[in-house]
Amino acid sequence: MATYKEIQNYVKENFGYIPKTCWIAHTKEICGLSPKVARNRKNINERIFPCPAKNQEDIKKAFQYFGMIKMSK
């Protein structure tokens, strides 16, 4: 499984921005992967900064590139 830094680098190189780690964790949850829980997270059941829908596809493409998920067409 790729690290958050590797995913950030892939998204930066291919889509021109660096995703927040909380966006990566949120997208992992959406895809059924187990994200790390941040130490400073106050409520595990609530997201303060959910991943915007427009960025989720870019992060999912990074997951696919690293073999973390398979995307259907």
C-alpha positions as MATLAB code, in Angstrom:
seq = 'MATYKEIQNYVKENFGYIPKTCWIAHTKEICGLSPKVARNRKNINERIFPCPAKNQEDIKKAFQYFGMIKMSK';
ca = [
       0.000    0.000    0.000;
       1.278    3.431   -0.920;
       2.098    6.034    1.695;
       0.198    9.283    1.959;
       3.315   11.110    0.702;
       3.508    8.886   -2.399;
      -0.165    9.531   -3.118;
       0.337   13.285   -2.656;
       3.320   13.243   -5.034;
       1.395   11.272   -7.673;
      -1.567   13.666   -7.541;
       0.755   16.694   -7.665;
       2.621   15.373  -10.713;
      -0.501   14.313  -12.609;
      -3.169   16.803  -11.545;
      -1.244   19.867  -10.332;
      -2.207   20.105   -6.654;
      -1.285   18.449   -3.364;
      -4.252   16.755   -1.666;
      -4.628   17.130    2.090;
      -3.984   13.963    4.089;
      -7.535   14.181    5.453;
      -8.826   14.060    1.855;
      -6.809   10.897    1.244;
      -8.183    9.325    4.431;
     -11.753   10.269    3.486;
     -11.348    8.806   -0.003;
      -9.870    5.640    1.515;
     -13.031    5.274    3.616;
     -15.200    5.765    0.524;
     -13.253    3.012   -1.270;
     -13.482    0.611    1.664;
      -9.814    0.888    2.637;
      -8.656    1.375    6.211;
      -7.264    4.872    6.721;
      -4.985    5.856    9.565;
      -6.714    7.772   12.334;
      -4.962   11.045   13.110;
      -3.860   11.518   16.706;
      -5.378   14.969   16.842;
      -8.776   13.913   15.513;
     -11.388   14.981   18.026;
     -14.339   12.879   16.832;
     -13.774    9.686   14.860;
     -17.322    9.774   13.467;
     -17.108   13.303   12.076;
     -14.948   14.868    9.347;
     -14.067   18.542    9.569;
     -12.487   18.621    6.085;
     -14.121   15.974    3.857;
     -12.641   15.485    0.411;
     -14.389   17.593   -2.231;
     -16.151   15.445   -4.836;
     -14.097   17.009   -7.643;
     -10.853   15.750   -6.045;
     -11.999   12.239   -5.141;
     -11.543   10.902   -8.676;
      -7.925   12.133   -8.819;
      -7.124   10.428   -5.526;
      -8.889    7.245   -6.665;
      -6.702    7.263   -9.796;
      -3.654    7.403   -7.527;
      -5.031    4.441   -5.547;
      -5.463    2.548   -8.806;
      -1.934    3.432   -9.945;
      -0.498    2.014   -6.709;
      -2.656   -1.128   -6.928;
      -4.754   -0.272   -3.903;
      -8.072   -0.507   -5.781;
      -9.396   -1.598   -9.149;
     -11.576    0.929  -10.921;
     -14.473   -0.167  -13.062;
     -15.288    1.665  -16.263;
];
